[in-house]
């Protein structure tokens, strides 16, 4: 091999900092356990400051092109085709050349491309399928092995997204998912995979070691992890009424229950602006009701997110990676259901009793459950999980080494 560079690709610099925690934890373990040098690639071309390297006109602006002929052409395309087909045409006409040039530069001298976790095998308005297909196709043309590690698969793919994902999987030698639901979904949608898929731990379970951070042993504050009601409603239609109409009251009631027991609390987010905006509404209501509310914790980097969570005695949260980070730090956590990925993680950790539906328990019951989680936290089980995760990373490294020799 002429180079030891590995490219780890995903939503690395998403505003939701959980994605950066995944990528940086995977990078840390690969560096610790192998001779390879990881290089992070955000497939949306973002930098660590979340600014984009590529200045592209979005598909949403297709009908507002400055040139009249282009504007009329894209309006005609949208009138004739489905939005997905129109986006596919947009990709090949407007983005493909520039994107491939960018991907080629990032992949230059790499011995492997690893799509490194997160809920990226998702048809989120046809966004991820195009990007994953684009990066994977570029790597395949450059004869760079493509591997997938600990990825999440969402509930529905369109027919076009399914074809693009199948193309992206076409030559992969290693594919692992983060939970059994994702494994079942991918097996159904891509039955002719070139390798046998497996299930691994979400690599962010190692983030405490990756960032060299320990939990604060004297912590008293309870962290309330806020996620936007709009995000929760969009992903969980069955609970949309509760999230849209009752979620602020849910958090206010939790705050009242904690205050009544003289337990201090603080609201935090994983970094997404929409979460911060919703958290501001929650705080406004709490203040109006006379509750003592510290300032909202707004991390700007993955490191800050892990540091912030390390200061809590326990966490109650919706976001999956708020829960995973807390668990990595040995902090007892109550997970709030909204996506099967949250429930899957708690089931796999054998802490399913601490994953609940927000609308089904009173605030006092939630606080009692949190106290139970604190009293019954098993650190030895966490160490077993981390050891298993490191073994899984070693298997990934072995797969990369084999692919490198074959090239």
C-alpha positions in Angstrom: 0.0 0.0 0.0 1.3 3.5 -0.9 -0.7 5.2 1.7 -2.3 4.5 5.1 -5.0 7.1 4.7 -8.6 6.1 5.5 -11.5 8.4 4.7 -14.4 8.4 7.2 -17.4 9.8 5.6 -20.8 10.9 6.9 -22.7 13.9 8.3 -19.5 14.7 10.1 -20.1 18.4 10.6 -23.8 18.5 10.9 -25.3 21.1 13.3 -26.4 18.0 15.3 -23.1 17.4 17.0 -23.9 13.8 17.7 -22.7 13.1 14.1 -19.3 14.6 14.9 -19.0 12.5 18.1 -19.5 9.4 16.0 -16.9 10.3 13.4 -14.3 11.5 16.0 -14.8 8.4 18.2 -14.4 6.1 15.2 -11.3 8.1 14.1 -9.8 7.8 17.6 -10.3 4.0 17.8 -8.8 3.4 14.3 -5.8 5.5 15.3 -5.4 3.6 18.5 -5.8 0.1 17.0 -4.2 0.3 13.6 -1.5 1.9 11.5 -4.1 3.8 9.5 -4.5 7.6 9.5 -8.2 8.7 9.4 -9.4 11.7 7.4 -12.9 13.0 8.0 -15.1 13.8 5.0 -18.5 15.5 5.4 -20.5 14.3 2.3 -22.3 17.7 2.3 -18.9 19.4 1.9 -19.1 21.1 5.3 -16.1 22.2 7.3 -15.7 22.0 11.1 -17.2 25.4 11.4 -20.2 24.1 9.4 -19.4 26.4 6.5 -19.6 24.7 3.1 -16.6 24.3 0.8 -18.8 24.0 -2.2 -21.0 27.0 -3.0 -23.9 25.2 -4.7 -27.4 26.4 -5.8 -29.8 24.1 -3.9 -32.4 22.2 -5.7 -35.0 24.2 -3.9 -33.8 27.2 -5.8 -34.3 25.4 -9.2 -37.4 27.4 -10.1 -35.7 30.7 -9.2 -32.7 30.5 -11.6 -31.5 33.9 -12.8 -31.5 32.9 -16.4 -35.0 32.8 -17.8 -34.3 29.7 -20.0 -33.0 27.7 -17.0 -35.8 28.9 -14.8 -38.4 27.7 -17.3 -36.6 24.4 -17.9 -36.6 23.5 -14.2 -40.2 24.5 -13.8 -41.0 22.2 -16.7 -39.0 19.3 -15.1 -40.9 19.8 -11.8 -44.2 19.8 -13.6 -43.4 16.6 -15.5 -41.4 14.5 -13.0 -41.8 13.6 -9.4 -39.6 15.6 -7.0 -37.2 12.7 -6.6 -36.7 12.3 -10.4 -36.3 16.0 -10.7 -33.6 16.0 -8.0 -31.8 13.2 -9.8 -31.8 15.2 -13.0 -30.5 18.2 -10.9 -27.7 16.1 -9.5 -26.4 15.0 -12.9 -26.8 18.5 -14.5 -25.9 20.8 -11.7 -23.9 19.0 -8.9 -22.3 15.9 -10.3 -19.2 17.3 -11.9 -18.3 19.7 -9.0 -19.1 17.1 -6.4 -17.0 14.4 -8.0 -14.0 16.8 -8.3 -14.4 17.5 -4.5 -14.8 13.8 -3.6 -11.8 12.9 -5.7 -9.6 15.4 -3.9 -10.8 14.1 -0.5 -10.3 10.5 -1.5 -6.9 11.0 -3.1 -4.3 8.4 -1.8 -6.9 6.7 0.4 -6.8 3.0 1.0 -10.4 2.8 2.0 -13.6 4.8 2.3 -15.7 4.1 5.5 -19.2 5.4 5.8 -18.9 5.8 9.6 -22.2 5.5 11.4 -25.2 7.7 12.0 -28.6 7.4 10.6 -27.3 8.0 7.0 -29.0 5.1 5.2 -32.1 7.2 5.2 -34.3 8.7 2.5 -34.6 12.1 4.0 -36.3 13.9 1.1 -33.8 12.1 -1.2 -30.8 14.0 0.3 -28.6 11.2 1.7 -29.2 8.7 -1.1 -27.7 11.0 -3.7 -24.7 11.9 -1.6 -23.9 8.4 -0.5 -24.3 7.2 -4.1 -22.1 10.0 -5.3 -19.2 9.4 -2.8 -19.4 5.6 -3.2 -19.4 5.7 -7.0 -16.5 8.1 -7.0 -14.5 5.7 -4.7 -15.4 2.7 -6.8 -14.1 4.4 -10.0 -10.9 5.2 -8.1 -10.7 1.5 -7.1 -10.9 2.4 -3.4 -12.7 -0.2 -1.2 -16.0 1.0 0.3 -17.1 -0.1 3.8 -20.0 0.8 6.0 -19.7 0.8 9.8 -22.5 1.0 12.4 -25.0 2.8 10.1 -28.7 3.3 10.9 -31.4 2.5 8.3 -34.7 4.5 8.5 -38.1 3.1 8.0 -38.9 3.9 4.4 -37.0 4.3 1.2 -38.5 5.4 -2.1 -37.9 3.1 -5.2 -35.3 5.5 -6.6 -33.5 5.8 -3.3 -33.5 2.0 -3.0 -31.8 1.8 -6.4 -29.2 4.4 -5.5 -28.4 2.7 -2.2 -28.1 -0.7 -3.9 -25.6 0.8 -6.4 -23.6 2.3 -3.4 -23.5 -1.2 -1.8 -22.5 -2.9 -5.1 -18.9 -3.5 -4.3 -18.7 -3.2 -0.5 -16.8 -5.9 1.4 -18.0 -5.0 4.8 -21.4 -3.7 6.0 -22.5 -3.3 9.6 -25.6 -1.7 11.1 -26.1 -0.3 14.6 -29.2 -2.3 15.5 -31.4 -5.3 14.6 -34.1 -3.1 13.1 -31.6 -1.6 10.6 -30.3 -5.1 9.8 -33.8 -6.3 9.0 -34.6 -3.3 6.9 -31.5 -3.5 4.8 -31.8 -7.2 4.3 -35.3 -6.7 2.9 -34.4 -3.8 0.6 -31.0 -5.0 -0.6 -31.3 -8.8 -0.6 -28.3 -9.3 -2.9 -25.6 -7.7 -0.9 -22.0 -8.7 -1.8 -21.2 -9.4 1.9 -23.1 -10.6 5.0 -24.2 -7.6 7.1 -23.8 -7.6 10.9 -24.8 -5.5 13.9 -22.3 -3.5 16.0 -22.4 -1.1 18.8 -22.7 2.6 18.0 -19.1 3.7 18.1 -20.0 6.8 20.1 -20.2 4.6 23.2 -16.4 5.1 23.3 -16.5 8.9 23.2 -15.4 9.3 26.9 -12.1 7.7 25.9 -11.9 9.4 22.6 -12.1 12.8 24.2 -10.3 11.9 27.4 -13.2 13.1 29.6 -14.5 11.6 32.9 -17.8 12.3 34.5 -17.8 14.9 37.3 -17.9 12.8 40.4 -19.5 15.6 42.5 -22.2 16.5 39.9 -25.7 17.3 41.2 -27.3 18.9 38.1 -29.8 16.9 36.1 -29.4 17.4 32.3 -32.7 17.8 30.4 -31.9 17.1 26.7 -34.2 19.1 24.5 -35.2 18.2 21.0 -37.5 20.4 18.8 -41.2 19.4 18.8 -41.1 19.9 15.0 -38.3 17.3 14.6 -40.1 14.8 16.8 -43.4 15.3 15.1 -41.9 14.9 11.7 -40.4 11.5 12.6 -43.2 10.2 14.7 -46.6 11.0 13.2 -48.4 8.8 15.8 -47.2 11.1 18.6 -47.4 14.4 16.6 -50.3 15.8 18.6 -48.5 15.3 21.9 -45.2 16.7 20.7 -46.8 19.8 19.1 -49.2 20.6 21.9 -47.9 19.1 25.1 -44.1 18.9 24.9 -43.4 22.3 26.5 -45.7 21.4 29.4 -44.0 18.0 29.8 -40.6 19.7 30.4 -42.1 22.3 32.7 -43.7 19.6 34.8 -40.4 17.8 35.0 -38.7 21.0 36.1 -41.4 21.5 38.8 -41.0 17.9 40.0 -37.2 18.3 40.3 -37.5 21.7 42.0 -40.0 20.3 44.5 -37.3 17.7 45.5 -34.6 20.3 45.6 -32.8 18.7 42.6 -31.0 21.3 40.3 -31.4 20.9 36.6 -30.2 22.5 33.3 -31.5 22.3 29.8 -29.1 21.4 27.0 -29.2 20.5 23.3 -27.0 18.5 20.9 -26.3 21.7 19.0 -29.0 21.9 16.3 -30.5 25.4 16.0 -34.1 24.2 15.9 -33.5 22.4 19.2 -32.1 25.6 20.7 -35.0 27.7 19.5 -37.5 25.2 21.0 -35.5 25.1 24.3 -35.7 28.9 24.5 -39.5 28.5 24.4 -39.4 25.9 27.1 -37.2 28.1 29.3 -39.5 31.1 28.7 -42.5 29.1 30.0 -40.5 27.9 33.0 -39.4 31.4 33.9 -43.0 32.6 33.6 -44.0 30.0 36.1 -41.4 31.1 38.6 -39.0 28.2 38.2 -35.2 28.7 38.8 -33.7 28.0 35.3 -29.9 28.2 34.6 -28.9 29.4 31.1 -29.3 26.9 28.3 -26.2 24.9 27.5 -25.4 25.4 23.8 -22.3 23.4 22.7 -20.6 24.5 19.5 -18.3 21.5 19.0 -18.5 17.7 19.7 -15.9 18.1 22.4 -18.0 20.8 24.1 -21.1 18.5 23.9 -19.3 15.7 25.7 -17.8 18.1 28.3 -21.2 19.6 29.0 -22.9 16.2 29.5 -20.0 15.1 31.8 -21.1 17.7 34.3 -24.5 16.1 34.9 -25.4 13.6 37.6 -28.1 12.1 35.3 -29.7 12.8 31.9 -33.3 12.8 30.6 -33.2 13.2 26.8 -34.8 12.5 23.4 -31.7 12.7 21.2 -30.0 9.3 20.8 -26.5 10.6 21.0 -27.2 12.6 24.2 -28.1 9.2 25.7 -25.1 7.4 24.2 -22.7 10.1 25.3 -24.1 10.0 28.9 -23.9 6.2 28.9 -20.3 6.3 27.7 -19.4 8.6 30.6 -21.1 6.3 33.1 -24.0 8.8 33.6 -27.4 7.2 34.3 -29.9 8.1 31.6 -33.7 8.1 30.9 -34.3 7.9 27.2 -37.5 9.4 25.7 -39.0 7.4 22.9 -39.7 9.0 19.5 -37.6 6.9 17.0 -37.0 3.2 17.2 -33.2 3.9 17.3 -33.5 5.2 20.8 -35.5 2.2 22.1 -33.1 -0.1 20.2 -30.1 1.3 22.0 -31.6 0.9 25.5 -32.8 -2.6 24.7 -29.3 -3.6 23.5 -27.8 -2.1 26.7 -30.4 -4.1 28.7 -31.7 -0.9 30.2 -35.0 -0.9 28.3 -36.9 -0.1 31.5 -35.3 3.4 31.4 -36.6 4.1 27.9 -40.1 5.6 28.1 -42.9 7.4 26.2 -43.1 10.9 27.5 -46.9 11.1 27.4 -47.4 7.9 29.4 -45.8 8.9 32.7 -46.4 11.8 35.1 -43.4 14.1 35.8 -43.1 12.6 39.3 -42.9 9.1 37.8 -40.2 10.2 35.4 -38.1 11.7 38.2 -38.6 8.5 40.3 -37.4 6.4 37.3 -34.4 8.7 37.0 -33.5 8.2 40.7 -33.9 4.4 40.1 -31.5 4.6 37.2 -29.0 6.4 39.4 -29.3 3.7 42.1 -29.1 0.8 39.7 -26.4 1.8 37.3 -24.0 -1.0 36.3 -20.6 0.3 35.4 -19.3 -3.2 34.8 -21.9 -3.8 32.0 -20.7 -0.5 30.4 -17.1 -1.8 30.3 -18.2 -5.0 28.7 -20.0 -3.0 26.0 -16.9 -0.9 25.3 -14.7 -4.0 25.1 -17.1 -5.5 22.5 -17.1 -2.3 20.5 -13.3 -2.2 20.4 -13.3 -5.8 19.1 -15.8 -4.8 16.4 -13.5 -1.9 15.3 -10.7 -4.4 15.1 -12.8 -6.5 12.7 -13.4 -3.4 10.6 -9.6 -2.7 10.5 -9.0 -6.3 9.5 -11.5 -5.9 6.6 -9.7 -2.7 5.5 -6.3 -4.5 5.6 -7.6 -7.4 3.4 -9.2 -5.0 0.9 -5.9 -3.0 0.8 -3.9 -6.2 -0.1 -6.5 -7.1 -2.8 -6.0 -3.7 -4.4 
